């Protein structure tokens, strides 16, 4: 299982979605203009809102075990 984690300002984190496949989560965030950044090791966008690196909201995808 994979979990999509939203990273906000001050490194606050919350889970957004869970999926059996990573591809579904990647497609979901790519629809909103996010792409993988090697520099930051997370999914970022290019929307400017006064914060360097985009909108201030990034995403990571972590693999988790299913019970």
C-alpha positions as CSV (number, residue, x, y, z in Angstrom):
1,X,0.0,0.0,0.0
2,X,1.1,3.6,-0.6
3,X,0.1,6.7,1.2
4,X,0.2,10.2,-0.3
5,X,1.5,12.7,2.3
6,X,0.9,16.4,2.1
7,X,3.7,18.6,3.4
8,X,2.7,22.1,4.2
9,X,4.4,25.1,5.8
10,X,6.6,24.5,8.8
11,X,6.9,20.9,7.6
12,X,3.4,20.0,8.8
13,X,2.3,16.6,7.4
14,X,-1.0,14.9,6.8
15,X,-2.1,11.9,4.8
16,X,-4.3,12.7,1.8
17,X,-4.9,9.4,0.0
18,X,-4.1,5.7,0.2
19,X,-3.8,3.3,-2.8
20,X,-2.6,-0.2,-3.6
21,X,-0.6,1.2,-6.5
22,X,1.9,4.1,-6.5
23,X,0.9,4.9,-10.1
24,X,-2.6,6.0,-9.0
25,X,-1.2,8.5,-6.5
26,X,1.3,9.9,-8.9
27,X,-1.4,10.4,-11.6
28,X,-3.6,12.1,-9.0
29,X,-1.0,14.8,-8.1
30,X,0.3,15.2,-11.6
31,X,-3.3,16.3,-12.6
32,X,-2.7,19.3,-10.3
33,X,0.6,20.3,-11.8
34,X,3.0,18.4,-9.5
35,X,6.2,16.7,-10.6
36,X,9.1,14.9,-9.0
37,X,12.0,17.1,-7.9
38,X,15.3,15.4,-7.5
39,X,16.6,18.5,-5.7
40,X,13.9,18.3,-2.9
41,X,13.2,14.5,-3.2
42,X,9.4,15.2,-3.3
43,X,6.6,16.2,-5.6
44,X,6.5,20.0,-6.1
45,X,4.7,22.5,-8.3
46,X,5.6,25.8,-9.8
47,X,2.8,28.0,-8.5
48,X,4.1,31.1,-6.8
49,X,2.6,32.4,-3.6
50,X,5.6,34.1,-2.1
51,X,7.3,30.9,-1.0
52,X,10.4,29.7,-2.7
53,X,9.8,26.4,-4.6
54,X,6.2,26.8,-5.4
55,X,2.8,27.0,-3.6
56,X,4.3,25.9,-0.2
57,X,2.6,22.5,-0.4
58,X,4.6,19.5,-1.5
59,X,3.8,15.8,-1.5
60,X,5.7,12.5,-0.9
61,X,4.6,9.0,-1.4
62,X,5.5,6.4,1.2
63,X,5.1,2.7,1.0
64,X,3.3,1.2,4.1
65,X,2.3,-2.3,5.2
66,X,-1.3,-3.4,5.0
67,X,-2.8,-5.3,7.9
